[in-house]
Amino acid sequence: MRNKVTNTRQRIRVGHSPDPDDAFMFYALARDKIETGDYDFEHELVDIETLNRRAFSGDLELTAVSLHGYAHLTGLYMLCPCGASMGDRYGPMVVARTEMEIEELRNKTIAVPGTLTTAYLSLRLCLDKDFDHVVVPFDEIISCVTEGNYQGKPIDAGLIIHEGQLTYADQNLHMLIDMGQWWYEQTQLPLPLGANAVRKDLGRDVIRDVNRLLKESIQYGLDHRGDALEYALQYGRDLDREKADTFVGMYVNDWTLDFGERGREAVTTLLHRGYEAGVIPEKIDPEFVE
């Protein structure tokens, strides 16, 4: 359904990652499949670390953020209870050309997709120390691990996110740690990786409307899976339809419709442990849209 634009409609700028799960979530809003009432949604597709950094300026009304990034943004944004990316015994992975133990990994140089990503935070917690790292665009990490360097800097291992979790073996790389599995063993909780955050200054009514429309978009995608998957496939680097379907199923599911009590506990636990480890500067209790 085409949303008619008038001068009285409020613009909602949306930032999300150019990957299949986010595209699947926003399919209905991006392709005018649901009625948005008084709001016009404008979409910007940017990698998650850029969105984390950009959120400090608060220029997007609705944005995907890493939960680690959110810890630094609580004055500007609150979390939508829908739109979560949860790793339930799976998640970002550390991969390398050769197998090695965690103790050995602590002294290696690791390519990471950004220092505000939850992947980075969870690896800091796992290794129990700061580690030598190089920030690399998420879609270049597998190749730089394979080649052993990035812009002349030696790379021993890589912290991969998004579809790389399904494609790393194609490059004969070894998985050293699955952060979602490690986190579950530590906490018995899923690993909360990403969320959607809405700007606080929009006011209660607009915040609730935006959250409702986001949930409707997610539900529409789940109800029209084939069409939403076809749309998401254009962002599935190196993924065929079967792998894209698998990847979307990993990160767009019941958790995505609502964090629920256990999901909220997972967010709180992650943020508190990040603070206790000295990675997050303040103890944060997450604030969700009611």
One Martini backbone bead per residue (centre of mass of N, CA, C, O) as a GRO file, in nm:
protein
  290
    1MET     BB    1   0.096   0.035   0.023
    2ARG     BB    2   0.063   0.373  -0.039
    3ASN     BB    3   0.201   0.651   0.112
    4LYS     BB    4   0.081   0.955   0.160
    5VAL     BB    5   0.214   1.269   0.104
    6THR     BB    6   0.243   1.530   0.345
    7ASN     BB    7   0.307   1.822   0.532
    8THR     BB    8   0.199   1.674   0.816
    9ARG     BB    9   0.416   1.475   0.817
   10GLN     BB   10   0.646   1.277   0.989
   11ARG     BB   11   0.980   1.237   1.001
   12ILE     BB   12   1.154   0.911   0.989
   13ARG     BB   13   1.472   0.827   1.053
   14VAL     BB   14   1.641   0.530   0.938
   15GLY     BB   15   1.880   0.300   1.080
   16HIS     BB   16   2.049   0.028   0.907
   17SER     BB   17   2.171  -0.260   0.810
   18PRO     BB   18   2.323  -0.430   0.521
   19ASP     BB   19   2.133  -0.692   0.605
   20PRO     BB   20   1.904  -0.943   0.605
   21ASP     BB   21   1.764  -0.899   0.883
   22ASP     BB   22   1.705  -0.597   0.863
   23ALA     BB   23   1.561  -0.603   0.592
   24PHE     BB   24   1.333  -0.786   0.685
   25MET     BB   25   1.219  -0.600   0.909
   26PHE     BB   26   1.191  -0.335   0.691
   27TYR     BB   27   1.023  -0.411   0.442
   28ALA     BB   28   0.739  -0.284   0.493
   29LEU     BB   29   0.849   0.011   0.516
   30ALA     BB   30   1.021   0.024   0.247
   31ARG     BB   31   0.746  -0.098   0.068
   32ASP     BB   32   0.462  -0.006   0.166
   33LYS     BB   33   0.286  -0.247   0.341
   34ILE     BB   34   0.214  -0.027   0.552
   35GLU     BB   35   0.044   0.184   0.748
   36THR     BB   36   0.178   0.516   0.878
   37GLY     BB   37   0.012   0.764   0.870
   38ASP     BB   38   0.193   1.044   1.009
   39TYR     BB   39   0.443   0.884   0.863
   40ASP     BB   40   0.777   0.915   0.731
   41PHE     BB   41   1.006   0.680   0.603
   42GLU     BB   42   1.365   0.695   0.614
   43HIS     BB   43   1.632   0.514   0.467
   44GLU     BB   44   1.949   0.400   0.614
   45LEU     BB   45   2.237   0.218   0.502
   46VAL     BB   46   2.453   0.108   0.766
   47ASP     BB   47   2.690   0.022   0.946
   48ILE     BB   48   2.695  -0.043   1.283
   49GLU     BB   49   2.935   0.134   1.372
   50THR     BB   50   2.836   0.391   1.240
   51LEU     BB   51   2.570   0.402   1.397
   52ASN     BB   52   2.690   0.421   1.675
   53ARG     BB   53   2.843   0.689   1.623
   54ARG     BB   54   2.604   0.860   1.509
   55ALA     BB   55   2.416   0.854   1.768
   56PHE     BB   56   2.559   1.090   1.924
   57SER     BB   57   2.390   1.310   1.743
   58GLY     BB   58   2.076   1.229   1.698
   59ASP     BB   59   1.964   1.231   1.381
   60LEU     BB   60   1.808   0.970   1.439
   61GLU     BB   61   1.504   0.846   1.537
   62LEU     BB   62   1.580   0.553   1.418
   63THR     BB   63   1.810   0.293   1.541
   64ALA     BB   64   2.053   0.088   1.508
   65VAL     BB   65   2.212  -0.099   1.779
   66SER     BB   66   2.431  -0.177   1.991
   67LEU     BB   67   2.440  -0.259   2.317
   68HIS     BB   68   2.709  -0.124   2.363
   69GLY     BB   69   2.635   0.147   2.237
   70TYR     BB   70   2.391   0.216   2.422
   71ALA     BB   71   2.557   0.268   2.686
   72HIS     BB   72   2.634   0.570   2.546
   73LEU     BB   73   2.297   0.664   2.479
   74THR     BB   74   2.082   0.715   2.723
   75GLY     BB   75   2.023   1.030   2.680
   76LEU     BB   76   1.884   0.984   2.376
   77TYR     BB   77   1.796   0.674   2.409
   78MET     BB   78   1.565   0.407   2.360
   79LEU     BB   79   1.432   0.089   2.373
   80CYS     BB   80   1.297  -0.135   2.181
   81PRO     BB   81   1.118  -0.434   2.230
   82CYS     BB   82   1.173  -0.443   1.931
   83GLY     BB   83   1.439  -0.561   1.710
   84ALA     BB   84   1.602  -0.793   1.798
   85SER     BB   85   1.937  -0.943   1.829
   86MET     BB   86   1.969  -1.287   1.909
   87GLY     BB   87   2.202  -1.518   2.060
   88ASP     BB   88   2.102  -1.857   2.088
   89ARG     BB   89   2.397  -2.014   2.110
   90TYR     BB   90   2.482  -1.779   1.913
   91GLY     BB   91   2.730  -1.586   1.710
   92PRO     BB   92   2.989  -1.442   1.714
   93MET     BB   93   3.320  -1.504   1.566
   94VAL     BB   94   3.628  -1.663   1.595
   95VAL     BB   95   3.877  -1.661   1.338
   96ALA     BB   96   4.123  -1.880   1.169
   97ARG     BB   97   4.377  -2.047   1.003
   98THR     BB   98   4.431  -2.164   1.292
   99GLU     BB   99   4.442  -2.338   1.561
  100MET     BB  100   4.351  -2.224   1.904
  101GLU     BB  101   4.376  -2.111   2.211
  102ILE     BB  102   4.271  -1.870   2.418
  103GLU     BB  103   4.544  -1.804   2.544
  104GLU     BB  104   4.676  -1.743   2.266
  105LEU     BB  105   4.473  -1.521   2.167
  106ARG     BB  106   4.548  -1.291   2.372
  107ASN     BB  107   4.832  -1.241   2.180
  108LYS     BB  108   4.668  -1.143   1.938
  109THR     BB  109   4.561  -1.016   1.629
  110ILE     BB  110   4.233  -0.864   1.594
  111ALA     BB  111   3.969  -0.841   1.393
  112VAL     BB  112   3.723  -0.578   1.411
  113PRO     BB  113   3.393  -0.415   1.365
  114GLY     BB  114   3.413  -0.264   1.645
  115THR     BB  115   3.413  -0.106   1.974
  116LEU     BB  116   3.071  -0.089   1.990
  117THR     BB  117   3.028  -0.373   1.972
  118THR     BB  118   2.916  -0.667   2.108
  119ALA     BB  119   3.138  -0.843   2.006
  120TYR     BB  120   3.366  -0.693   2.148
  121LEU     BB  121   3.263  -0.707   2.436
  122SER     BB  122   3.248  -1.019   2.458
  123LEU     BB  123   3.553  -1.063   2.404
  124ARG     BB  124   3.657  -0.908   2.644
  125LEU     BB  125   3.521  -1.093   2.850
  126CYS     BB  126   3.647  -1.360   2.760
  127LEU     BB  127   3.962  -1.262   2.778
  128ASP     BB  128   4.000  -1.064   3.025
  129LYS     BB  129   4.103  -0.832   2.817
  130ASP     BB  130   4.285  -0.647   2.648
  131PHE     BB  131   4.344  -0.629   2.290
  132ASP     BB  132   4.481  -0.672   1.993
  133HIS     BB  133   4.350  -0.445   1.744
  134VAL     BB  134   4.157  -0.413   1.430
  135VAL     BB  135   3.968  -0.208   1.244
  136VAL     BB  136   3.715  -0.360   1.031
  137PRO     BB  137   3.519  -0.413   0.799
  138PHE     BB  138   3.296  -0.664   0.821
  139ASP     BB  139   3.326  -0.750   0.497
  140GLU     BB  140   3.671  -0.788   0.541
  141ILE     BB  141   3.763  -0.997   0.756
  142ILE     BB  142   3.796  -1.267   0.613
  143SER     BB  143   4.009  -1.173   0.405
  144CYS     BB  144   4.224  -1.071   0.615
  145VAL     BB  145   4.265  -1.346   0.745
  146THR     BB  146   4.349  -1.503   0.496
  147GLU     BB  147   4.594  -1.293   0.432
  148GLY     BB  148   4.716  -1.164   0.721
  149ASN     BB  149   4.604  -0.865   0.645
  150TYR     BB  150   4.569  -0.491   0.699
  151GLN     BB  151   4.714  -0.248   0.561
  152GLY     BB  152   4.995  -0.400   0.670
  153LYS     BB  153   4.857  -0.548   0.904
  154PRO     BB  154   4.867  -0.795   1.115
  155ILE     BB  155   4.656  -1.100   1.108
  156ASP     BB  156   4.528  -1.373   1.312
  157ALA     BB  157   4.224  -1.277   1.358
  158GLY     BB  158   3.850  -1.284   1.357
  159LEU     BB  159   3.553  -1.089   1.411
  160ILE     BB  160   3.243  -1.214   1.323
  161ILE     BB  161   2.956  -1.109   1.140
  162HIS     BB  162   2.684  -1.201   1.021
  163GLU     BB  163   2.722  -1.399   0.737
  164GLY     BB  164   3.007  -1.509   0.825
  165GLN     BB  165   2.890  -1.743   1.007
  166LEU     BB  166   2.827  -1.915   0.719
  167THR     BB  167   3.120  -1.861   0.534
  168TYR     BB  168   3.410  -1.916   0.658
  169ALA     BB  169   3.462  -2.218   0.561
  170ASP     BB  170   3.510  -2.144   0.255
  171GLN     BB  171   3.815  -2.034   0.364
  172ASN     BB  172   3.944  -2.236   0.572
  173LEU     BB  173   3.841  -2.167   0.852
  174HIS     BB  174   3.857  -2.140   1.208
  175MET     BB  175   3.669  -2.192   1.489
  176LEU     BB  176   3.725  -2.074   1.823
  177ILE     BB  177   3.465  -1.882   1.888
  178ASP     BB  178   3.138  -1.869   2.025
  179MET     BB  179   2.985  -1.615   2.182
  180GLY     BB  180   2.701  -1.734   2.239
  181GLN     BB  181   2.798  -1.993   2.379
  182TRP     BB  182   2.974  -1.866   2.593
  183TRP     BB  183   2.752  -1.694   2.725
  184TYR     BB  184   2.567  -1.927   2.805
  185GLU     BB  185   2.775  -2.069   2.993
  186GLN     BB  186   2.784  -1.814   3.190
  187THR     BB  187   2.436  -1.739   3.204
  188GLN     BB  188   2.188  -1.881   3.048
  189LEU     BB  189   2.187  -1.673   2.802
  190PRO     BB  190   2.133  -1.473   2.566
  191LEU     BB  191   2.283  -1.273   2.315
  192PRO     BB  192   2.267  -0.928   2.300
  193LEU     BB  193   2.340  -0.746   2.015
  194GLY     BB  194   2.075  -0.595   1.901
  195ALA     BB  195   1.888  -0.287   1.836
  196ASN     BB  196   1.625  -0.053   1.870
  197ALA     BB  197   1.635   0.306   1.873
  198VAL     BB  198   1.469   0.581   2.029
  199ARG     BB  199   1.411   0.904   2.053
  200LYS     BB  200   1.322   1.084   2.334
  201ASP     BB  201   1.226   1.375   2.205
  202LEU     BB  202   0.951   1.280   2.060
  203GLY     BB  203   0.773   1.150   2.256
  204ARG     BB  204   0.546   0.931   2.364
  205ASP     BB  205   0.356   0.898   2.116
  206VAL     BB  206   0.569   0.863   1.894
  207ILE     BB  207   0.723   0.632   2.018
  208ARG     BB  208   0.485   0.434   2.013
  209ASP     BB  209   0.432   0.443   1.710
  210VAL     BB  210   0.710   0.351   1.612
  211ASN     BB  211   0.711   0.083   1.761
  212ARG     BB  212   0.455  -0.032   1.630
  213LEU     BB  213   0.554  -0.019   1.332
  214LEU     BB  214   0.794  -0.201   1.368
  215LYS     BB  215   0.634  -0.451   1.455
  216GLU     BB  216   0.461  -0.468   1.200
  217SER     BB  217   0.698  -0.517   1.008
  218ILE     BB  218   0.798  -0.779   1.130
  219GLN     BB  219   0.530  -0.936   1.107
  220TYR     BB  220   0.503  -0.913   0.803
  221GLY     BB  221   0.757  -1.070   0.732
  222LEU     BB  222   0.670  -1.334   0.874
  223ASP     BB  223   0.394  -1.356   0.702
  224HIS     BB  224   0.594  -1.278   0.430
  225ARG     BB  225   0.863  -1.442   0.383
  226GLY     BB  226   0.925  -1.463   0.081
  227ASP     BB  227   0.925  -1.158   0.013
  228ALA     BB  228   1.124  -1.066   0.235
  229LEU     BB  229   1.358  -1.248   0.140
  230GLU     BB  230   1.391  -1.134  -0.141
  231TYR     BB  231   1.471  -0.855  -0.038
  232ALA     BB  232   1.715  -0.950   0.151
  233LEU     BB  233   1.908  -1.083  -0.066
  234GLN     BB  234   2.055  -0.814  -0.162
  235TYR     BB  235   2.225  -0.837   0.138
  236GLY     BB  236   2.357  -1.140   0.078
  237ARG     BB  237   2.658  -1.195   0.101
  238ASP     BB  238   2.725  -1.511  -0.022
  239LEU     BB  239   2.414  -1.584  -0.029
  240ASP     BB  240   2.188  -1.801  -0.053
  241ARG     BB  241   1.868  -1.869   0.004
  242GLU     BB  242   1.914  -2.079   0.226
  243LYS     BB  243   2.114  -1.912   0.400
  244ALA     BB  244   1.935  -1.664   0.432
  245ASP     BB  245   1.709  -1.810   0.581
  246THR     BB  246   1.882  -1.898   0.816
  247PHE     BB  247   1.978  -1.620   0.909
  248VAL     BB  248   1.704  -1.493   0.960
  249GLY     BB  249   1.615  -1.711   1.170
  250MET     BB  250   1.834  -1.631   1.384
  251TYR     BB  251   1.733  -1.290   1.393
  252VAL     BB  252   1.417  -1.353   1.313
  253ASN     BB  253   1.189  -1.372   1.584
  254ASP     BB  254   1.056  -1.379   1.888
  255TRP     BB  255   1.269  -1.182   1.996
  256THR     BB  256   1.196  -0.952   1.786
  257LEU     BB  257   0.906  -0.890   1.893
  258ASP     BB  258   1.031  -0.961   2.196
  259PHE     BB  259   1.238  -0.976   2.454
  260GLY     BB  260   1.139  -1.012   2.719
  261GLU     BB  261   1.240  -1.110   3.021
  262ARG     BB  262   1.500  -1.261   2.931
  263GLY     BB  263   1.611  -1.045   2.740
  264ARG     BB  264   1.632  -0.820   2.953
  265GLU     BB  265   1.826  -0.972   3.133
  266ALA     BB  266   2.052  -0.991   2.923
  267VAL     BB  267   2.104  -0.690   2.893
  268THR     BB  268   2.168  -0.626   3.187
  269THR     BB  269   2.402  -0.826   3.218
  270LEU     BB  270   2.585  -0.714   3.002
  271LEU     BB  271   2.612  -0.423   3.111
  272HIS     BB  272   2.719  -0.498   3.392
  273ARG     BB  273   2.970  -0.661   3.297
  274GLY     BB  274   3.097  -0.430   3.143
  275TYR     BB  275   3.139  -0.254   3.393
  276GLU     BB  276   3.302  -0.456   3.572
  277ALA     BB  277   3.535  -0.467   3.334
  278GLY     BB  278   3.571  -0.154   3.222
  279VAL     BB  279   3.419  -0.092   2.939
  280ILE     BB  280   3.190   0.045   3.091
  281PRO     BB  281   3.164   0.348   3.266
  282GLU     BB  282   2.861   0.270   3.345
  283LYS     BB  283   2.585   0.178   3.514
  284ILE     BB  284   2.331   0.008   3.327
  285ASP     BB  285   1.980   0.055   3.285
  286PRO     BB  286   1.755  -0.030   3.080
  287GLU     BB  287   1.537   0.146   2.843
  288PHE     BB  288   1.199   0.094   2.766
  289VAL     BB  289   0.938   0.085   2.584
  290GLU     BB  290   0.588   0.088   2.689
   0.00000   0.00000   0.00000
